[in-house]
Amino acid sequence: MTDLHSERERIEAAKRDATAFGDLYEDNFARVYSYIIYRVRNRATAEDLTSEVFSEALAGISRFEWQGVPFSGWLLKIASRAVADHFRRVVAEAGRVDPGAPIPELASASNDTERNATLYQLVDRLPQTQREVIHMRFVEQKSIREIAVALGRSEGAVKQLQFRAVEALRTQLEEFHA
């Protein structure tokens, strides 16, 4: 994946010209589809919902405000709503509850959101270099080699930074839930 500056430029280009949205689509399709298929466990439904997500994103790109985080975060919020709406429709069509009622499957999505928010806060507490490694590795999905080049460090040093960061996060999460 490219750096955030380049991504911001591509977002601005897509705001001016819808055909430029294709690059954003290509960069983020797999992540959005994976997020959805994991939750709905049905290929056709995942394909439909992924299409809905990108349609909504294209329609709303002019309202997107750059906040220095990957574009995929915005797409995953749209995907989360699309999955929730899908489950509401399924339950409503089955006639088990009214469409506005909360459904059990969504409780785990809510818990995921809370867990992610906590995790982001804990990542912010890490030393800067560890935070950078975690961001590049898990948000930007860069390889160890790419991170090493970007930081001017050896691959071994990057692996050690990642290991220490993950261990620190694990410890903090355990303390948080204790």
C-alpha positions as CSV (number, residue, x, y, z in Angstrom):
1,M,0.0,0.0,0.0
2,T,1.2,3.5,-0.6
3,D,1.9,6.1,2.0
4,L,-0.8,8.4,3.4
5,H,0.3,11.5,1.5
6,S,-0.1,9.7,-1.8
7,E,-3.5,8.3,-0.6
8,R,-4.6,11.7,0.3
9,E,-3.7,13.0,-3.2
10,R,-5.7,10.1,-4.8
11,I,-8.7,10.9,-2.6
12,E,-8.6,14.6,-3.7
13,A,-8.3,13.4,-7.3
14,A,-11.4,11.2,-6.9
15,K,-13.3,14.1,-5.5
16,R,-12.6,16.0,-8.7
17,D,-13.0,13.1,-11.1
18,A,-15.0,9.9,-10.3
19,T,-12.8,7.9,-12.7
20,A,-9.9,8.4,-10.3
21,F,-11.8,6.5,-7.6
22,G,-10.7,3.3,-9.4
23,D,-7.3,3.4,-7.7
24,L,-8.9,3.7,-4.3
25,Y,-11.2,0.8,-5.2
26,E,-8.2,-1.4,-6.3
27,D,-6.2,-0.6,-3.2
28,N,-9.0,-1.3,-0.8
29,F,-11.3,-4.0,-2.4
30,A,-9.6,-7.0,-0.8
31,R,-9.7,-5.5,2.7
32,V,-13.3,-4.5,2.5
33,Y,-14.4,-7.8,1.0
34,S,-12.4,-9.8,3.6
35,Y,-14.1,-7.8,6.4
36,I,-17.5,-8.5,5.0
37,I,-17.1,-12.2,4.0
38,Y,-15.8,-12.9,7.5
39,R,-19.0,-11.5,9.0
40,V,-21.6,-12.8,6.6
41,R,-20.0,-16.1,5.6
42,N,-21.7,-16.0,2.2
43,R,-19.9,-15.2,-1.0
44,A,-22.8,-13.8,-3.0
45,T,-23.9,-11.6,0.0
46,A,-20.4,-10.4,0.5
47,E,-20.0,-9.5,-3.1
48,D,-23.3,-7.6,-3.0
49,L,-22.4,-5.8,0.2
50,T,-18.9,-4.9,-1.0
51,S,-20.5,-3.4,-4.1
52,E,-22.8,-1.4,-1.9
53,V,-19.9,-0.1,0.2
54,F,-18.0,1.1,-2.8
55,S,-21.1,2.6,-4.4
56,E,-21.8,4.5,-1.2
57,A,-18.2,5.6,-0.9
58,L,-18.1,6.9,-4.5
59,A,-21.4,8.7,-3.9
60,G,-20.1,10.2,-0.7
61,I,-16.4,10.9,-1.6
62,S,-17.1,14.6,-1.8
63,R,-18.0,14.6,1.9
64,F,-14.9,12.6,2.9
65,E,-12.7,14.7,5.2
66,W,-9.0,13.8,5.4
67,Q,-8.0,13.1,9.0
68,G,-4.6,11.6,8.5
69,V,-5.8,8.0,8.8
70,P,-6.0,5.4,5.9
71,F,-9.0,5.7,3.6
72,S,-9.8,2.1,4.5
73,G,-11.0,3.1,7.9
74,W,-13.8,5.1,6.4
75,L,-14.6,2.3,4.0
76,L,-14.7,-0.2,6.9
77,K,-17.2,2.1,8.8
78,I,-19.4,2.0,5.8
79,A,-19.0,-1.8,5.6
80,S,-19.9,-2.2,9.2
81,R,-23.1,-0.3,8.7
82,A,-23.9,-2.4,5.5
83,V,-23.3,-5.6,7.4
84,A,-25.5,-4.5,10.3
85,D,-28.3,-3.4,7.9
86,H,-28.0,-6.7,6.1
87,F,-28.6,-8.7,9.3
88,R,-31.5,-6.4,10.3
89,R,-33.1,-7.1,6.9
90,V,-32.5,-10.9,7.3
91,V,-34.1,-11.0,10.7
92,A,-37.0,-8.7,9.7
93,E,-37.7,-10.8,6.6
94,A,-37.7,-13.9,8.8
95,G,-40.4,-12.2,10.8
96,R,-38.7,-12.8,14.1
97,V,-38.4,-9.2,15.3
98,D,-39.1,-5.7,14.1
99,P,-36.5,-4.1,11.8
100,G,-35.4,-1.6,14.5
101,A,-34.7,-4.0,17.3
102,P,-31.1,-4.9,18.2
103,I,-30.1,-8.4,17.2
104,P,-27.6,-10.7,18.9
105,E,-25.2,-10.9,15.9
106,L,-24.6,-7.2,16.1
107,A,-23.5,-7.4,19.7
108,S,-20.2,-8.9,18.6
109,A,-19.8,-6.1,16.0
110,S,-20.3,-3.5,18.8
111,N,-17.8,-5.4,20.9
112,D,-15.3,-5.4,18.0
113,T,-15.7,-1.6,17.7
114,E,-15.1,-1.1,21.4
115,R,-12.1,-3.5,21.4
116,N,-10.7,-1.6,18.4
117,A,-11.1,1.7,20.1
118,T,-9.4,0.5,23.2
119,L,-6.6,-1.0,21.0
120,Y,-6.1,2.3,19.2
121,Q,-5.8,4.1,22.5
122,L,-3.2,1.5,23.7
123,V,-1.3,1.8,20.5
124,D,-1.1,5.6,21.0
125,R,0.7,4.9,24.3
126,L,3.5,2.9,22.7
127,P,6.9,4.5,22.1
128,Q,6.9,6.3,18.7
129,T,9.0,3.8,16.8
130,Q,6.9,0.8,18.0
131,R,3.8,2.8,17.1
132,E,5.1,3.4,13.6
133,V,5.9,-0.2,13.1
134,I,2.5,-1.3,14.3
135,H,0.8,1.3,12.0
136,M,2.9,0.3,9.0
137,R,2.5,-3.4,9.6
138,F,-1.1,-3.7,10.5
139,V,-2.8,-0.7,9.1
140,E,-0.8,-0.1,5.9
141,Q,-0.1,-3.9,5.7
142,K,3.6,-3.3,4.7
143,S,6.1,-6.2,4.8
144,I,8.9,-6.3,7.3
145,R,11.3,-5.4,4.5
146,E,9.3,-2.4,3.4
147,I,9.1,-1.2,7.0
148,A,12.9,-1.7,7.5
149,V,13.6,0.4,4.4
150,A,11.2,3.1,5.5
151,L,12.7,3.3,9.0
152,G,16.3,2.8,7.9
153,R,16.6,-0.2,10.1
154,S,17.4,-3.9,9.7
155,E,14.6,-6.4,9.2
156,G,15.7,-8.0,12.5
157,A,15.3,-4.7,14.3
158,V,11.8,-4.2,12.8
159,K,10.8,-7.7,13.9
160,Q,12.1,-7.0,17.4
161,L,10.2,-3.7,17.5
162,Q,7.0,-5.4,16.4
163,F,7.5,-8.2,18.9
164,R,8.0,-5.7,21.8
165,A,5.0,-3.6,20.7
166,V,2.7,-6.6,20.4
167,E,3.9,-7.9,23.8
168,A,3.3,-4.4,25.4
169,L,-0.2,-4.3,23.8
170,R,-1.0,-7.8,25.1
171,T,0.1,-6.8,28.6
172,Q,-1.9,-3.6,28.5
173,L,-5.0,-5.4,27.2
174,E,-4.7,-7.9,30.0
175,E,-4.5,-5.1,32.6
176,F,-7.4,-3.3,31.0
177,H,-9.6,-6.4,31.2
178,A,-8.5,-7.4,34.7
